[in-house]
Amino acid sequence: MMLSGSKRPTIQSNSVKIKSIIGTERRLKEKRAEKIMTTFYEQVNITPNPDDLPLLELKQTEFNKYLFDLDDLDRDQQLLWDLANALFENRPLDWLRDLVKPGLEDTLGQFRKQYKNDSFSTVFVYLTYGQRERASDEARRAGDFKLSMYISHSATKDLRAMMKEQIEIFQKTPGEWSEYSEFRKKCWYVIAGEFGLVETNLVVTEGISWQCVIGMYLWYSPSANLVEYNETRRVPVNPNLSQMATLKRTAAPDKQCLWYQLLQWWLGDPDMAHLDSWPLDLLFLLSVYLPDRIQDDVFIEQWRNELEKMDKIEWALFASQFGKKDKAADRVKYILRNGEWEDQDKLVQQFQIPKKWIYIAKSLRAHDDWDFEAEYECLIEGELLNEAFMALLHFLLPKNFYCNRFFFFLFEEMIITHRYHRHTHGTANRFNLHHGIPRSRSARHTTVEGSIHVFDQ
């Protein structure tokens, strides 16, 4: 039985079992997300960039590294991922041939039984399954040596024009083309690249599965795309007899099939792909590896949100760095500000996030909580001395001005010293503060002797 990749939903009768399945699916999804991002991280060269996001460069694409745990996915998604890998490796024709191959023997048996008086029916079946070598051998056994030769050479040469000329010669030769059987004619038309209504009551693709029909347009066309196939599927405003007969007597594709959508998105009409029905992790990878095809960052943003929901904040931070550079910086700063970071060194060393950004984010979060002492301490710890001075002057000191005599004394001394240095050394000189803010909140009324914090004016 040929595998089309169509979804076949199952119905669960037990509500308890449904909850169990949902929980299992969630765990599998989180496990897969972790593997996807770990693998993706290994495929990226990260170069530190002082005071900005690092420079990210994708290594040579090895999409097969993402083909793990496919058994955890439904058949439709398995084929989707497998085809994506085949497309990146530039072998979609081989992939499609392997996809339909399981149905070959059954189809051969049916045709041999139904058309036992036409030996070329076997040749035709082999052609419809992309088996050129076997079709060539069978044509030789059937007695058409020219056809056998053309089938063999069509794998490396575009023989369509030559085949069409040869067919015209046969048709003009009395008693030759008219003696050819139906399937012998079809074999010649296939190599000539003619797949629709070619003669009265003769449609080449009639009785062939839609998967094999797509394959024929790819295997026997030098362009190896679905443009010509899509033309035959479109209903014109004023259709002629040939177009209507081809549509009516050729199997229609399953447009809900995910691998068919991907094939169209890559080789045919991208509008036929319903991207919202594709796995989000695949869409993220396609957005990163093929930015010219997916120019919007919508799937990068959705994948980041999904990682956040899974509590994989560090991976969300890494994923946010891809896409448009201006938006990437805003996304990273947003996550930094709204996250709780226990291992800051990991952010700096593994993801090369600027240390300054991390401490600014921490200080802003403390500021939002009106914890001005923590804000100041974060800025000092991050060596953001100018920012620390401003936080001290505008928030921390005013907050404690009326309730703490020490802060009043410190503020007064700071202003006097600041004015003195401006008067004697000019505004370009540094301002030295000889009394730091106590780090311990239980020791707010003591000074830290010997600590010197230098601020720019």
HELIX and SHEET records of a PDB file:
HELIX    1   1 SER A   15  GLU A   42  1                                  28    
HELIX    2   2 PHE A   63  TYR A   66  5                                   4    
HELIX    3   3 LEU A   70  ASP A   72  5                                   3    
HELIX    4   4 ARG A   75  PHE A   88  1                                  14    
HELIX    5   5 PRO A   92  VAL A  100  1                                   9    
HELIX    6   6 LYS A  101  GLY A  103  5                                   3    
HELIX    7   7 LEU A  104  GLN A  114  1                                  11    
HELIX    8   8 PHE A  120  THR A  128  1                                   9    
HELIX    9   9 ARG A  132  ALA A  142  1                                  11    
HELIX   10  10 PHE A  145  HIS A  153  1                                   9    
HELIX   11  11 ARG A  160  LYS A  172  1                                  13    
HELIX   12  12 TRP A  177  GLU A  179  5                                   3    
HELIX   13  13 GLU A  182  ILE A  191  1                                  10    
HELIX   14  14 TRP A  210  TRP A  219  1                                  10    
HELIX   15  15 VAL A  227  ARG A  233  1                                   7    
HELIX   16  16 LEU A  241  LYS A  248  1                                   8    
HELIX   17  17 LEU A  258  LEU A  267  1                                  10    
HELIX   18  18 PRO A  270  MET A  272  5                                   3    
HELIX   19  19 LEU A  275  SER A  277  5                                   3    
HELIX   20  20 LEU A  280  TYR A  289  1                                  10    
HELIX   21  21 VAL A  298  LYS A  309  1                                  12    
HELIX   22  22 ILE A  313  ALA A  319  1                                   7    
HELIX   23  23 LYS A  325  ASN A  338  1                                  14    
HELIX   24  24 GLN A  344  GLN A  349  1                                   6    
HELIX   25  25 LYS A  355  ASP A  368  1                                  14    
HELIX   26  26 PHE A  372  GLU A  381  1                                  10    
HELIX   27  27 LEU A  385  ALA A  391  1                                   7    
HELIX   28  28 LEU A  392  LEU A  396  3                                   5    
HELIX   29  29 LEU A  397  ASN A  400  1                                   4    
HELIX   30  30 ARG A  405  HIS A  425  1                                  21    
HELIX   31  31 ARG A  441  ALA A  443  5                                   3    
SHEET    1   A 2 VAL A  44  THR A  47  0                                        
SHEET    2   A 2 LEU A  55  LEU A  58 -1                                        
SHEET    1   B 2 LEU A 197  GLU A 199  0                                        
SHEET    2   B 2 LEU A 202  VAL A 203 -1                                        
SHEET    1   C 2 PHE A 431  LEU A 433  0                                        
SHEET    2   C 2 HIS A 453  PHE A 455 -1                                        
END                                                                             
